[in-house]
Amino acid sequence: MSEQVSDIRDVIFGTLRAMLPDGRPITEQTHITEDLGLDSVAMMDFVMEIEDKLDISVPLDKIAEVETLGDLIATVQRLKVTS
């Protein structure tokens, strides 16, 4: 069963808010590395938490294509549909 985009968005945004101590605003247009300053290790930790919460596996080549939170939401949604 595929999850709704809003459910996926809530999980991703909630996970990210827990990681960011300063409570800065985030949107689907937020660039993960440029705007949030996540390095590769922090990005992998973030993706692993999402994988656990949504019971998916995001291939490394897909992670490399993700620039914004909207990209990540769309990638996760496609993975959920095909799983």
Stockholm file with secondary structure:
# STOCKHOLM 1.0

chainA/1-83         MSEQVSDIRDVIFGTLRAMLPDGRPITEQTHITEDLGLDSVAMMDFVMEIEDKLDISVPLDKIAEVETLGDLIATVQRLKVTS
#=GR chainA/1-83 SS CCCCHHHHHHHHHHHHHHHCTTCCCCCTTCBTTTTTCCCHHHHHHHHHHHHHHHTCCCCHHHHHHCCBHHHHHHHHHHHHHHC
#=GC SS_cons        CCCCHHHHHHHHHHHHHHHCTTCCCCCTTCBTTTTTCCCHHHHHHHHHHHHHHHTCCCCHHHHHHCCBHHHHHHHHHHHHHHC
//
